[in-house]
Amino acid sequence: MPILFLIVVIDLIGFGIIIPLLPFYAEYYQASPAEVGLVMAIYSLTQFIAAPFWGRLSDRVGRKPVLVVSLAGAAFSYVWLGFAETLWVLFAARAVGGFMAGNISTAFAYVADVTTRENRAKGMGLIGAAFGLGFIIGPALGGLMAGSDPVNADFRSPAFAAAGLSMLALILTMLILKESLSVEVRQRLKDQPAATRRQQFLQAIRKPAITQLLIISFLATFAFAGLEATFAMWSRRQFGWGPEQNGYLFAVIGILGALIQGGLIGRLVKRFGERGLIIQGAAALSVGIFLIPFSHTLPVLVLAMAIAAYGFSVINPALSSSISLQVGEHEQGGMMGVSRSATTLARVAGPAIAGFLFSFLGMDWPYYAGAMVMVIVVILATRIEHFPNTTAKTPANEK
């Protein structure tokens, strides 16, 4: 686990470097807010297409080979991004990067391989903490390299730095990371016919609880992805910010996420259980997103983003843990692929619709819509049936 954590952190720093730059990069080529949303969405669209393939492939050949190939592809996509001189090249580079993003679903499957049912949520939270650290260092580093001027930002240096970090993660994976999937399990899976996306999906929804959890995962990610895709454009219009200021704010939010998912999630699960954290996280995310349009000063904005970040930081590992507990060890990779497909599809729809709302209804509407979606999630979460049994105890049933 420690080496996987390090690899994911390095990889996510590279990913985080790009996040605060993309809206400015697209607007530099005269993209409208709706087109900016599509630039953000194209990465997730190709990731959605590829995720079940990577998940099932990792079940059959092992987690390590998939990590190696996908990290190499990610490095290539960042180099291409650095040389982009037109909007269509920007779209194409992000599309390639999304297709090669199998490293994330494979990392979650790796965690499922090496953890027990009792500490599954804690393991998922550790990977979530890697996301948090990536979003601490990455956006701040990317913003610093790009500069504070949204018109004359340096987009090439951050892209090349991201490529270098992916190569570093690739080298560590090849030299140090051990395979987590036993030969016996891989051999059994090789003797089975490969499931198609449709078959994987049908297998996933046979249990009502999995269907409900996948819907909640989709909606929560939909709302948060809409925030991520439009926030740089919103802050530019509201405060005149450029990549540097956005990078620093995302870094602060990343610190909060890392503290929660890296240190607190295990205790929170023991106290509230997965169901309680899903409800709690959805409510916090709704409140935080709703407050953004009313943030006319920096302290209010930081508070709103912190509340939203807390909500997303607790709901994510709770959902991942709950879904993984529904299946056996031989299905973990495929199930993580289906789960990641649901969330990456949400990252297609979220930015695309948020960009549309930003363009045609106004810059505050992505956040009003996101808050309403999360209210729906709270209602759905309270009605989950056949929730998986874990050793986590809520205050009501503690002995």
C-alpha positions, 0 to 999 in steps of 0.5 A: 500500500505505501508504494501504491500511495506514492505512485498515485500521489505522483500521478495525481500531482501531474493531473492536478497541475492541469486542472486549474489551467484547462479553462484558461487554455480553452478560452485562450483559443476563443472557446465559449463557456459551453465549449470549455465544459466540453473540453473538460468533459472529453477526458472523462468521455474517453475514460468512460469508454476505456474504464471497463476494459482496463478493469477487466484487463487488470483482472486477467493480466494483473494490476501492474501491467495495466498501470504501466501501460496507462501511465505511459499513455498519460505521459504522451498525452501531456506532451501533446497537450504542451504542443497544442496550438489549436482548440481541436488539438487541445480536445484530442490531447485530452481525449487520449489522456482520458482513454489512458486513465485506467490507472485510477480504476486499477489503483482502486482494484489494487486496494480491494485486493490487499485489504479486508472487508473490515478495513476496505473503507480505510484503504479506499480513503488512503487512495482518496488521500492521494487524490487530496495530496495531488490536488494540494501540490498539483494545482499550486504548482501548475498555477505558479508555473502558469502565472496569475495573468489569465490572458498571457499564462504559460500553458506549456511548462505545466503540461511538460511537468505533468508528463515528467511526473507520469514518467516518474510514476511509471518508473516506480511502478516498474521497479518497485510495485508488486503485483497484488492479484494472485496467479491463481485468481488470474488463472481462473479469470483467464479461463472465463469468457471476457464480459462485455460492458453490457454484461458487466453492467447487468451483473452489477445491477442484479443487486438493488443496493448496487444500482442505488449506490451507482446512481448516487455515485453518478449524481454526486460526481455530476454535481462536483464535476460541474463545479470543477469545470466552471469554477475557474471561469466563475472566479475570473468573472467574479474576482478577476483571478487567473490560474495562480489564484485558482491553483492556490485555492484548489491546493487549500481544498486539497489539504482538507481532502487529504486530512479527511480521507487520509486520517479521519475516514476510518474513524468516521466510518466506525462512528457513522457507518458508510450509509451515514457518511453518504448522507452526511457528505451529500448534505454538505456538498449541497450546502457548499455548492449552493453558497458559491454564488453568494460568495462575494468575499474571499472568506465566504468563498473559502468556507463554501469550497471547504464545505463542498470539499468535506462533503465530496471527501467523505462520500467518495470513499464511503461509496467505493467501499460500499460498492466493493463489499457487494462482490467477491474478490474475483469481481473486484476489478470488473466492479471497480470498472463499472463503478468508475464508468458511472462516475466518469460518465458523470464527469462527461455530463456534469461539465457539459451541462454546467458549461451550457448553464453557464453560457445560456443562463448565467455564471451562477446557475451551475451551482444552483443546479448542483445544489438541487442535484445533491438534495436529491442524493440525500433523499435517495441515500436515506432510502437505500435498502439491503445495505452491505453489512460491515463491522462499522457501528453507528452510535445507535447500535454500539454495544 
